[in-house]
């Protein structure tokens, strides 16, 4: 679906800052999100939001995320998500 890690990263940020934020964020005002923004600690992602984020990532990478990786170590920031799950033409998923 995405041709580069950068495209995947931008799509994640757009999804988190847009529809996911509107549906799930506990914040009352919008905030700027970048690759290093802590998603859980800031309240951008909550326990329900992780389900939508997981579905987005699985659709974007074209395969299920192993249950052992449904953890803040892998989903804590956009950069961690990219490092953990992007395996496009450039490779990178571990």
N, C-alpha and C positions, 0 to 999 in steps of 0.2 A: 504494500500500500504506500509506504514512504520509501523514497529512493536514497535517503541519507539519514544518518543519525541526527543531523541538524534539523531536517524536516520533521522527524519524529519528536525531537525536543520541542520545537515550536508548536507542533500540534498538541502535545501534552500541556504546555503552558496555556494555549488558547482554550483547551477543554477545561482545565482546572480553574482558570480565571473567568471563564464564561459560564456554561451550563452547570458545571459541578458546583461552583461557588454560589450561584443563585439558589440551587436546591439544598445545599447542605451546610454552608459555612455558618458558624456561630457568630461571625463578626457582623457588626452593624454598618460598617463602611468598607468600601472596596480597598484593596491594597495591591501594591505592585508585586508581581511574582516573577522570580527569575529561577535559574537552575539550582541555586543554593538555598532558596527559601525553605525553612522547615515546615512541612505541610501539616503535620499533626500538632506540633507544639504551638503553632500560631492559630490553630483552630480552623484553618482553611479546609482540612479534611477531618471528618468525624467518622464514627464507626459505621454509619450508613454510606458515607461518601466513598469509603474504600471499596465498597462493592461496585459502584459505578466506575471508579477508577480502574479497578481490576478488569472489568468488562471492556473498557476502552483499550487497555494495554493488550489484552488477549486478542481483540479484534485487530488492532494495529500490527501486532507481530504475527498474527495468523496461527497461533497455537496457544494451548492453555498454559497458564502459569502454574508450576508445581506448587502444591499446598505448602511445602516447606519454605517457599519463597514469599508467601503472603505474610509479610512481616515488615515492621518499620525499618529494619536494616536495609531492605530492598526498595521500600516505597517512601522513605523519609523525605526525599527531595526529588525534584525532576531529574537532576543529574544522576542520582543513584538509580532511579528507574531506568534511565537510558543505559547506564553502565551494566545494569543487571539483565536487561531484556532485549536491547537492540542487537540484532544479528543480521542486519541487511548486507548489502554488497560489500561493505567495509569490514564486516565481522564485528566481534566485540562481546557477544553474550557469553557468559560463563555458566 
